[in-house]
């Protein structure tokens, strides 16, 4: 029993000693850890802080990727099903890789439609790939419905972005 008391006392003293020997941290931490970015070339809504630059970049990139995807689909030969499926798969990878969290009310308002766009674009891509494999009119019809919904969602995203002056002239 005496050994346990001594052992606990030694462990306690050692831990207190090691704690006391630690370096003091006198560094001052900046209240803002964000890097300063010149926002003068961005739309007024970004300059006013209505939407974060990170969220804005995600919206622009998604719109650009959608445009590239549609352009690439049009350039593929009508008979080259594998090339089309590959484009859909790449688009799905992009959509599944988008990771963000809306941080204010404006971003949440936009995200009501943007998250719906992502869902519908994902479903559209998956069903279109399925329709190529199954050659089913039903799968093709479902894919087209999702495509229309995704387009409408993106139009609403753009409309709300315009409302908050997030588009460049």
SULRAHU-V726939 format. One record per helix or strand of 3 or more residues. SS is the DSSP state (a for helix, b for strand). FROM is the first residue (numbers start at 0). TO is the last residue. If there is no record, write none. Layout:
BEGIN
SS;FROM;TO
SS;FROM;TO
END
This chain:
BEGIN
a;1;19
a;43;46
a;52;74
a;80;96
a;104;133
a;136;162
END
